[in-house]
Amino acid sequence: MKKLLPPQLFLIFSLLMGIVCSGFGFRHYIQYPYNLTGLVLLITGISIAQSGKNLFHKTGTNVNIFDKPKKLVTEGIYRFSRNPMYLGFVIALTGVAVLYQGSISSLILLFFFFLIVNRWYIRFEEKLMSEIFGEEYFEYCKRSRRWI
């Protein structure tokens, strides 16, 4: 069975937001043109996620969550967040929710995306990182927060 990667989950939730928001007639709280501020969040989030990915490539470690990491990355954006790619996805999805005019359905889906990332992906990664890098990873956790 193919495992669902975080960027795929982000795209699925983005599409779900559009389908549920437009298809079920939920009330929209952010009217045009104010909803266009979501573009700033979307671009910012994608930029944060991409900078984390680029640093992984630069240091020679793999990006795929289901592969064993080759190196513990603690510099750059990783000094501020242990999970900048996930943080970027949450910020970007917040932008998508705002673009969809902030309906309750979009906010609920954003919350579920956050829960899945926090409770499943990040916990999986933290367990793997602690097994592979041990004390070095625990020291890093003391210096850098999970999200921000």
Secondary structure, 3 states (H helix, E strand, C coil): CCCCCHHHHHHHHHHHHHHHHHHCCCCCCCCCCHHHHHHHHHHHHHHHHHHHHHHHHHHCCCCCCCCCCCCCCCCHHHHCECCHHHHHHHHHHHHHHHHCCCCHHHHHHHHHHHHHHHHHHHHHHHHHHHHHHCHHHHHHHHHCECCC
